[in-house]
Amino acid sequence: MATYLLLGSFTDQGIRNVKDTTKRAEVVRSMGKKVGVTVKDLYWTLGQYDVAAILDAADEDAATSLALSIGAQGNVRTQLLRAFTEKEIGPILAGMAKPARGQK
């Protein structure tokens, strides 16, 4: 399973109906299950983004499908980020290409 961070900003529609946001959270969890994504945690935030979720997904396609499904509801605009644990990023960093001798 891969981990993703989903960030969301309320649309005009979403903020007009903000009192329903916890109900919408349950809908998001249900939509996630349908596409094979587990919504591990969901937070309401202050600042640039209004909501943040931590997702476990089998692959990028599943995570993207959920993000698009959420956006299609019209309440939030989403941004999806792939997140790597220290254990996952280690081999990626080890495989980085080294510059040719004399290049920086």
Secondary structure, DSSP 8 states (H G I E B T S, - for coil): -EEEEEEEEE-HHHHHTGGGHHHHHHHHHHHHHHHTEEEEEEEE-SSS-SEEEEEEESSHHHHHHHHHHHHHTTSEEEEEEEE--HHHHHHHHHT-----TT--
